[in-house]
Amino acid sequence: MMKKQIAILGSTGSIGTQALEVIAENPDLFEAYALTANRNADLLIKQARAFQPEFAVIADETQYNNVKEALADLPIKVCAGASAIADVAEMQTPDIILTAMVGYAGLLPTIRAVRAGKTIALANKETLVVAGEWIQKLAIEHRAPILPVDSEHSAVFQCLAGEKDNEIEKIILTASGGPFRSKTLNELKTVTRREALQHPNWAMGAKITIDSATMMNKGFEVIEAKWLFGLSAEQIDVVIHPQSIIHSMVQFIDGSVKAQMGLPDMKLPIQYAFGYPTRLKNSYPRLDFTQSLTFEQPDTQKFRNLAFAFEAMRKGGNMPCILNAANEVVVEAFLKEKIGFLQMSDIIERAMHSLPFIQNPTYEDYVETDRETREFIINS
Ligand code: NDP
């Protein structure tokens, strides 16, 4: 059997390194075709030496010589710049493009991969938040399958296997509630960056960890689910499930609910996307059913970002793009300890109510909205 060739956009991040672990555990099935990073040249070099891809790409052009020299003894093509990453996304050879870059930067390479009709394993949820409607149309037009990597969406995808002609009543996305689930609104005023970075169940990159603490991550996942599964806002519920064992559920029109369960380990949805439609054997730890599973309603008074995401999804147009850009700016400011935890929501709300609304955005409108929103926040 031919090995599946995999291009990992963002190989040096949390998802990227776990994707490489999946490849390492299945050397007869998968091969890394291209690895890309933003600035972490040292790790990219180490990964390239270990996995010997065809291409190693670094977005930061000042690091090109460094990477090139370090890999000079190997037949690996080294490139630099954002456009080189987008070029990799549309190459003919890779069977799967894993979009594991963080934030808006993932949009362009994903568009290029979709236009080339590639199979996309999508981790970069921001792409579907910013331009979900547009990307989905493009994916249908170019017959580019989008396989979810986000654990909640992988769960829904797995629950839908074998249910092609059956109607979904709703889906229920589970959320751990993050590190501040039990804090009061008053206590949230003084939580620190260090506390926000301590997620109870998942080890992830800094940006998504903060998004989980504010519940913007769940809001993004609601929008992502709308586009991945063609649902209306009324068909998507969120429930807090602190143990992160049920990764999400689908309720069908007969009232029956299917849930996908497993230990919280991103290697599982990554492996499912790489192996799809085949389930692959592994030796990861198994679930212990003696623990209790609990559920509660999310508190959108405390975690306003979740309500903003529903609002942006209902409004449509460029509103989710405003939401995403505003969120990226405030998360960065919070990580640099320039603003407090609750200020993040205040600023996002102001951006959503101030930037010009466009009902049917073009690609250029998304780019302009992203730029304007960032500028608005920095200047206000
Ligand atoms: P990380 O911050 O850990 O990694 C991000 C990766 O993207 C790194 O390889 C980074 O390179 C690269 N990158 C960042 N900015 C740019 C840029 N401007 N141009 C090119 N490459 C860039 O993020 P995660 O792995 O946590 O998340 C990646 C995506 O997956 C996000 O969209 C997130 O929402 C989603 N996701 C993550 C989950 C997780 O468990 N981590 C779960 C579900 C979804 P460098 O290392 O050089 O900075």
Residues whose N, C-alpha, C, O or C-beta is under 5 A from the ligand:
A	BS01	NDP	G10 S11 T12 G13 S14 I15 G16 T36 A37 N38 R39 N40 A59 A100 M101 V102 G103 A105 A123 N124 K125 E126 D150 S151 A203 M204 G205 A206 I208 M266
